[in-house]
């Protein structure tokens, strides 16, 4: 396993199976919960998701949320257990650091992770921007870009500035 040393050099280490079922320090274990909680930080998408359902009801929305959270929790749990079983107590905070720089498959994984992080940014920012705009439009601070009734009836496209 590749381990990053305090002087930021990588060193290959042979890992012997040393698995801890319970943490030695509960303060360090509690440190992981905010990271796990931030992964579910998409609550601003709840109302647009509710509007996209064919027949939106509370029961159907709860089912969507339950299935989504269960599926993502299982995926996170599976990946974390596999990472821990692979490197044991030598697991780095960034699991990709546990692999050699020369490993081509891990280079593909690093590239894919970079693309996901870069391309996911608009998916997070766009709903936030729309929610802020709806809030400001509702208070009268900004004008909405909704088409006028006469424009919609005449078939003309509304003018908007991007």
Secondary structure, DSSP 8 states (H G I E B T S, - for coil): -EEE-TTS-EEE--------SS-S-HHHHHHHHHHHHHTT--GGGHHHHHHHSTT--HHHHHHHHHHHHHHHHHHHHHHHHHHHHHHGGG--SSGGGGS-TT-HHHHHHHHHHHHHHHHHHHHHHHHHHHHHHHHHHHHTSS------HHHHHHT-------
